[in-house]
Amino acid sequence: MSHIFRSYDIRGIYGKDIDENIAERIGIALALKIKGDIAVARDMRLSSERIMDALVKGIRKGGRNVYFLGLLPLGTALYFAWQNGKYLAYVTASHLPKEWAGVKFFHPSGCGFIDKENYEVRDIFAKVSGKGDRARGKKDKGRQICIDNEKVLADYKNYLLSKIKCRKKKIVLDCGNGMAGMVVKGLFESAGFDVTVLFEKLDGTFPNRNSEPSDDSLAKLKKAVTGKDFGIAFDGDGDRMVFVDDTGTTATPEQIAYILLGHLLEKGKRPIVANIECSRIIDTIAEKFSSNVHRIQVGHPYIVKEAAKRKAVLGIETSGHYVLPELFPFDDAVGISLYAAAVISNMGRKLSELIRSVPKYPFKRTNFDCADDKKFLVIKNLEREFSKKYKINTTDGVRVDFKEGWVLARASNTSPIIRLTIEAENEKEFKRIEKEFSKTVEDAISRGV
């Protein structure tokens, strides 16, 4: 079952890759790896309660105490774990379709486990058979402490409201029947917004749109935002978000980051953390305020970890993960969307106007199908090929920077694809890069390894 252990989490099809027996063994392996109590919570997927109960059973067999949170948005569960110095195991498959199940692990700091740590859990998992108490050499099981999750939600909301002030705006919140529906309506209304909510009811079948808040799944939000100031859509577990402006146009995460940085950097220059796929508009706003951008590999745990290390003002991922250390040391889309909404509302301009003021460069991200067992070897081949002609950056995949643009080829950590990202200062340079590198990637995949 080693394939279910990924770079940022554990995930697989429920009943095929993950079931209650597997979850129990995962719980034992986690308990054997770490030293400390573990908070456990879940999303609303149809399999999540059963997976959570089995995971808790395993953790207790492994001798660790469990702080049982039950059904909570990921950010709220992280808030509890951070405030109380606990590890967190959160049962979710995030933005994936309804048949998927999984679990994410987090340190008490709020930083998610990175690939090395998840693989260490995998290696322990391979050695345990369900008898965690004997594996640890202890007879006593860990205790289960039940936590009032309504109180956790109230504490979380009060914390955010104590830090964020805004002007009244009319907004639409698209919960996608995911975990954000537990908290966003009351939170945004208490902050002063006039709120319309779409798909608030928790439903693990995702009857109204995909769990992934991609541009093509937000048609109802784009229609509902007519006559309003802007909209926000959340993914299944509430750790990613997307803004839609007053014209129904989806904003990119970098555009929202640009607007936020214009506000945050007025307080003084600070480092910025961005993954290697992010648009150079982040560099443009950084240069305006004499700040540095630190580029790192793709993955939300790395953004959180590096933001803490650099004492950054903001961390940003192209997938819609943000970390705002002055609010939380972890990425929580609900809290950060409230902060961003407050910044936008206090600027006194329409979001569409603010976005038009953001520099725009030709930018494209193309996915090429490539089998999971071949994709990383193809990238290695591309490294060798690119290095014969260019100076390359291998932070994550292989990137080539030119005077007027850049290109990045990297294997997805979660899907059987190689992603080619291209950005340039003008269309002529963009077309040149796209023509050369698209063919190179296609040829490398067709040749195999």
TASULBEL-V648345 format. One record per residue. N is the residue number from 1. SS is DSSP state (H for helix, E for strand, L for the rest). NEAR is the number of other ideal C-beta (glycine too) atoms within 12 Angstrom. Layout:
BEGIN
N:SS:NEAR + N:SS:NEAR
END
This chain:
BEGIN
1:L:22 + 2:H:17 + 3:H:19 + 4:H:32 + 5:E:36 + 6:L:35 + 7:L:30 + 8:L:41 + 9:L:41 + 10:E:44 + 11:E:38 + 12:E:29 + 13:E:22 + 14:E:32 + 15:L:18 + 16:L:16 + 17:L:27 + 18:E:39 + 19:L:22 + 20:H:26 + 21:H:23 + 22:H:39 + 23:H:42 + 24:H:33 + 25:H:39 + 26:H:51 + 27:H:47 + 28:H:41 + 29:H:42 + 30:H:47 + 31:H:41 + 32:H:34 + 33:H:35 + 34:L:30 + 35:L:16 + 36:L:28 + 37:L:31 + 38:E:47 + 39:E:46 + 40:E:51 + 41:E:46 + 42:E:44 + 43:L:50 + 44:L:38 + 45:L:40 + 46:L:24 + 47:L:37 + 48:H:41 + 49:H:27 + 50:H:25 + 51:H:44 + 52:H:41 + 53:H:24 + 54:H:33 + 55:H:51 + 56:H:43 + 57:H:31 + 58:H:44 + 59:H:48 + 60:H:33 + 61:H:36 + 62:L:43 + 63:L:32 + 64:L:39 + 65:L:28 + 66:E:37 + 67:E:36 + 68:E:36 + 69:E:39 + 70:E:33 + 71:E:34 + 72:L:46 + 73:L:45 + 74:H:54 + 75:H:52 + 76:H:48 + 77:H:49 + 78:H:49 + 79:H:40 + 80:H:43 + 81:H:41 + 82:H:32 + 83:H:26 + 84:H:24 + 85:L:17 + 86:L:36 + 87:E:40 + 88:E:47 + 89:E:51 + 90:E:50 + 91:E:51 + 92:L:51 + 93:L:43 + 94:L:43 + 95:L:41 + 96:L:32 + 97:L:23 + 98:L:28 + 99:L:22 + 100:E:38 + 101:E:42 + 102:E:42 + 103:E:53 + 104:E:48 + 105:E:47 + 106:E:46 + 107:L:31 + 108:L:27 + 109:L:27 + 110:L:44 + 111:L:35 + 112:E:42 + 113:L:38 + 114:L:30 + 115:H:25 + 116:H:18 + 117:H:30 + 118:H:35 + 119:H:24 + 120:H:21 + 121:H:41 + 122:H:30 + 123:H:17 + 124:H:29 + 125:H:36 + 126:L:20 + 127:L:18 + 128:L:30 + 129:L:19 + 130:L:24 + 131:L:21 + 132:H:37 + 133:H:25 + 134:H:17 + 135:H:24 + 136:H:26 + 137:L:12 + 138:L:18 + 139:L:12 + 140:L:15 + 141:L:25 + 142:L:33 + 143:L:17 + 144:E:26 + 145:E:21 + 146:E:17 + 147:L:30 + 148:L:16 + 149:H:28 + 150:H:18 + 151:H:18 + 152:H:35 + 153:H:31 + 154:H:22 + 155:H:23 + 156:H:40 + 157:H:31 + 158:H:21 + 159:H:27 + 160:H:35 + 161:H:26 + 162:H:15 + 163:H:20 + 164:L:32 + 165:L:19 + 166:L:30 + 167:L:21 + 168:L:18 + 169:L:35 + 170:E:26 + 171:E:43 + 172:E:39 + 173:E:46 + 174:E:44 + 175:L:45 + 176:L:47 + 177:L:35 + 178:L:52 + 179:H:49 + 180:H:47 + 181:H:35 + 182:H:38 + 183:L:46 + 184:H:46 + 185:H:30 + 186:H:26 + 187:H:41 + 188:H:42 + 189:H:23 + 190:H:22 + 191:L:36 + 192:L:22 + 193:L:35 + 194:E:23 + 195:E:31 + 196:E:30 + 197:E:32 + 198:E:36 + 199:L:36 + 200:L:27 + 201:L:21 + 202:L:30 + 203:L:23 + 204:L:35 + 205:L:22 + 206:L:33 + 207:L:15 + 208:L:25 + 209:L:33 + 210:L:28 + 211:L:40 + 212:L:31 + 213:L:47 + 214:L:21 + 215:H:22 + 216:H:15 + 217:H:28 + 218:L:35 + 219:H:22 + 220:H:25 + 221:H:39 + 222:H:30 + 223:H:18 + 224:H:28 + 225:L:35 + 226:L:19 + 227:L:16 + 228:L:31 + 229:L:35 + 230:E:49 + 231:E:47 + 232:E:50 + 233:E:49 + 234:E:53 + 235:L:43 + 236:L:47 + 237:L:53 + 238:L:51 + 239:L:48 + 240:L:43 + 241:E:49 + 242:E:41 + 243:E:48 + 244:E:42 + 245:L:35 + 246:L:29 + 247:L:22 + 248:L:25 + 249:L:25 + 250:E:32 + 251:L:40 + 252:L:33 + 253:H:40 + 254:H:40 + 255:H:39 + 256:H:46 + 257:H:46 + 258:H:42 + 259:H:42 + 260:H:40 + 261:H:41 + 262:H:32 + 263:H:26 + 264:H:33 + 265:H:28 + 266:H:17 + 267:H:15 + 268:L:12 + 269:L:21 + 270:L:27 + 271:L:30 + 272:E:45 + 273:E:42 + 274:E:44 + 275:E:42 + 276:L:39 + 277:L:39 + 278:L:47 + 279:L:39 + 280:L:33 + 281:H:35 + 282:H:47 + 283:H:29 + 284:H:28 + 285:H:36 + 286:H:33 + 287:H:19 + 288:H:21 + 289:L:26 + 290:L:14 + 291:L:29 + 292:L:21 + 293:E:38 + 294:E:31 + 295:E:34 + 296:E:33 + 297:L:32 + 298:L:36 + 299:L:38 + 300:H:47 + 301:H:39 + 302:H:37 + 303:H:49 + 304:H:41 + 305:H:33 + 306:H:36 + 307:H:39 + 308:H:26 + 309:H:20 + 310:H:26 + 311:L:20 + 312:L:36 + 313:L:37 + 314:E:49 + 315:E:50 + 316:E:51 + 317:L:42 + 318:L:36 + 319:L:34 + 320:L:40 + 321:L:45 + 322:E:50 + 323:E:48 + 324:L:43 + 325:L:34 + 326:L:22 + 327:L:38 + 328:L:39 + 329:L:32 + 330:L:43 + 331:L:49 + 332:L:49 + 333:H:51 + 334:H:50 + 335:H:46 + 336:H:43 + 337:H:52 + 338:H:48 + 339:H:38 + 340:H:46 + 341:H:44 + 342:H:32 + 343:H:35 + 344:H:38 + 345:H:31 + 346:H:22 + 347:H:25 + 348:L:14 + 349:L:22 + 350:L:23 + 351:H:37 + 352:H:26 + 353:H:19 + 354:H:30 + 355:H:30 + 356:H:19 + 357:L:20 + 358:L:30 + 359:L:24 + 360:L:22 + 361:L:28 + 362:E:25 + 363:E:30 + 364:E:24 + 365:E:28 + 366:E:23 + 367:E:22 + 368:E:32 + 369:E:20 + 370:L:32 + 371:L:19 + 372:L:19 + 373:L:13 + 374:L:23 + 375:H:32 + 376:H:26 + 377:H:21 + 378:H:38 + 379:H:34 + 380:H:23 + 381:H:28 + 382:H:39 + 383:H:29 + 384:H:19 + 385:H:24 + 386:H:28 + 387:H:17 + 388:L:13 + 389:L:16 + 390:L:23 + 391:L:14 + 392:E:27 + 393:E:23 + 394:L:22 + 395:L:23 + 396:L:32 + 397:L:35 + 398:E:38 + 399:E:37 + 400:E:33 + 401:E:24 + 402:E:24 + 403:L:11 + 404:L:21 + 405:E:31 + 406:E:36 + 407:E:40 + 408:E:43 + 409:E:46 + 410:E:41 + 411:E:38 + 412:L:32 + 413:L:32 + 414:L:32 + 415:L:22 + 416:L:21 + 417:E:27 + 418:E:39 + 419:E:37 + 420:E:40 + 421:E:39 + 422:E:37 + 423:E:40 + 424:E:30 + 425:L:25 + 426:L:17 + 427:H:19 + 428:H:14 + 429:H:22 + 430:H:26 + 431:H:18 + 432:H:21 + 433:H:38 + 434:H:27 + 435:H:18 + 436:H:25 + 437:H:38 + 438:H:27 + 439:H:18 + 440:H:31 + 441:H:39 + 442:H:22 + 443:H:17 + 444:H:31 + 445:H:29 + 446:H:17 + 447:H:16 + 448:L:14 + 449:L:18
END
